[in-house]
Amino acid sequence: MNAGTQLAEDRRVRPALPFRLLYILPGGRAERLQLGPGWFPDEFFYGYCQLAHREGWKAEIMTRAFTSFAGLCLQKGVHWLTNLSPDFGNTASLNPSLLRRYDAIVSVSEPVLLMLALRGRRCREGARLVLIMMGADKRIERSRLPGLTRRVLRWLLARLRAVIVIGEGERDYLLGQKLIEPERLHLVQFGVDAKFWTPVVAGGKEEYILAVGNDDGRDYGTLLAAIGSHNLRLHTLRRLQPEPLPPNVMLTRGDWSGQALSDTDMRDLYRNSRFVVTPLHESAQPQGQSVTLQAMACGRAVILSRTRGLWSKELMRHMENCYLVPPGDVAALRAAIDHLDREPELRARLGKEARRSVERHFTSEAMGERLSKILEETCVHG
């Protein structure tokens, strides 16, 4: 029996329902699912938790695996040249027979899907591929061979059923670079678990200004230059300068997957802060979303860099539900910190409206609903 006859046979016996969906996510997710609903925030599952309980759908999760030493060396070499990282670890387990078990595969980064596309039609015949894309501008602009990286990304995106972005800046970049046709590109606002990230019942202690985050888009140099004598609690794995840090800066280290702080500990950090600062380098990528929206859901005022990647210029409004400052501007950030520090009524008003904004526009439930509609349009009925 040839591949075409086998494929026809598979699809003839395959029932129309349930719609079978595989999510490929980074590590640390499966362990949290074992805790049970309500014990962890669900936003870093990118809609999986909502779709898994949708009637007529059967969603499964696979976390990315470690590759072999030889595969890792090859991956590092490709990354050094192109700033792309084909995932040689997972793709060995994603064989054609496994792929035919699913109607769609969703990945939150391009490495796995890049390898699946490189393996050709045989690996894509049984499942439609969907990518939640983040950081295309960095992939190209930091590449030693930007022209090649741009062509590889355009080639990959052309082989996907749909590409989803979680910010207006990312969408505009992909379209401006002509990396994808508009009809296959979909904007979904990132949302956080508003049932987990909640304000404190009684007033928080407001002991410190808080900054959280590990990605390379964080501009902690500008923050440290602007903080002055204010007490700053900084939670990051990134290396900071100057060393040693000033005595008014408290540093803790950890990341989401390692859980140096539990999710409930992180929630307490937000609740007991005076306000939160998310300082960012300029980029089209929607950086700082999770921290900013988690803090807003906890009723905290947030100072945020207004980059090209600001995920919604309409919904993130200066002095209404957040405090926006130009990226890399020490004087502007210092003025914003001083302003919020001496104005408790302004902090309270911004925090209250921030919570309302999350409830209206930025919940993980709303994100899951929007994703389900896109998957229905592109993979079920498309």
Secondary structure, DSSP 8 states (H G I E B T S, - for coil): --HHHHHHHHHHHS-S-SEEEEEEE-TTHHHHHTT-TTSS--GGGTTHHHHTTSTTEEEEEEE-----HHHHHHHHHHHHHHS----HHHHTT--HHHHTT-SEEEESSHHHHHHHHHT-HHHHSSSEEEEEE--HHHHHHT-SSHHHHHHHHHHHHHTSSEEEESSHHHHHHHHHTT-S-GGGEEE----B-TTTS---SS-----EEEEE--STTB-HHHHHHH-TTS-EEEE-SS--SSSS--TTEEEE---TTTTSS-HHHHHHHHHTEEEEEE-B-S-SS-TTHHHHHHHHHTT--EEEE--TT-S-TTTS-BTTTBEEE-TT-HHHHHHHHHHHHH-HHHHHHHHHHHHHHHHHH-BHHHHHHHHHHHHIIIII--
